[in-house]
Amino acid sequence: MHPESYLAQCGSRWDSRTGAVSMPVYQTATFKHPGLGQSTGYDYSRSGNPTRAVLEETMAWLDGGCRGLAFASGMAALDCLARLFVPGDRIVVTEDLYGGTYRLFERLYRPLGIEAVYVDTADTRAVAAALAQGAKALLVESPTNPLLKIADLRTLGCLAREHGALFAVDNTFMTPLLQRPLHLGADVVVYSATKYVNGHDDVVAGLLVAREPEVAERLAFFQNAAGAVLGPQDSWLVLRGLKTLAVRLARQQANAQAVAAFLAAHPAVARVHYPGLPDHPGHDRQRGQAAGFGAMVSFMLNDPAKAPDILAGVELFLFAESLGGVESLITLPAVQTHADIEPGTRARLGVTDGLLRLSIGLEDPADLVADLARVL
Ligand code: PLP
């Protein structure tokens, strides 16, 4: 079955008693036991809830994994992943990744003796060198946030396997409809479901999908033991969002391509980062491993001093953090999403005061371009 067909009906056949076409919200903390030592399969909603279970099964199917797990946020999902490691472990991580992930590793896990080393994961040789020094895991974002660099996931998967390292991919920007990391050699896929998976800027949620039962069982144990699960109402909202993921992504990508082309030709813009532009350094690599280029665009201004006026002047774009929703958003990563990364590192990476990031939504592309043309 095609993913679009599967998604349109996710949860629609679950309730055989009433035939409810929309998956019911099982708003219950606990479940009555049929008898001593007996269970309906559900005992307590931290350990399992039917609405959450349908979301988890849907994501496992989409990604081709053995199990999905839904969390209260993308950070809770990443935190669950990080619990696989013990003091003394070393993890190789993408250098220009979401600032919150950097903060998790630096402020929560480094003090516990787990060391993250940051590498340009678009540079396969740099990753090979970092893995050769010994690593328990490789965690990659591709495209990266906010510079939209593309890693060669297939080759990195081979390298991770050679070095006995777990390979995890944060696939938030792509979703399983555009990129399926487990098929490219990853062991675990991570999502901030707050973004495209839900897609309506009304839920904070996270997901993990594991390829093999052994890793899945460990993650499921941590999910239940630490307890940062997604509630039934939010699970239902994410399921509803998933039903329209394919049509949303198609329109958002077409809009992003139009906006990126406009920015690339604008004299006030020094550089556009969008993998869908033929001169993007990762364009061909992305074509070879993904079914699309996504709808995130970042661009560098010739004059960084103009950034505050642009943020104040946009009328259609909303000046807000986050991404992946139906509304187009604009942010200044250096002071918002990436504020926790050291200023020196930000400057070296190019996450500077003149770099603006756009999350392109479902509006008419002519209106989006007109809004940017006016402020630029
Ligand atoms: N991963 C990526 C790529 C993100 O962009 C984000 C948030 O922006 C996260 C993880 C964290 O997700 P959440 O905000 O849902 O906790």
Residues whose N, C-alpha, C, O or C-beta is under 5 A from the ligand:
A	BS01	PLP	S73 G74 M75 Y98 N145 D170 T172 S192 T194 A205
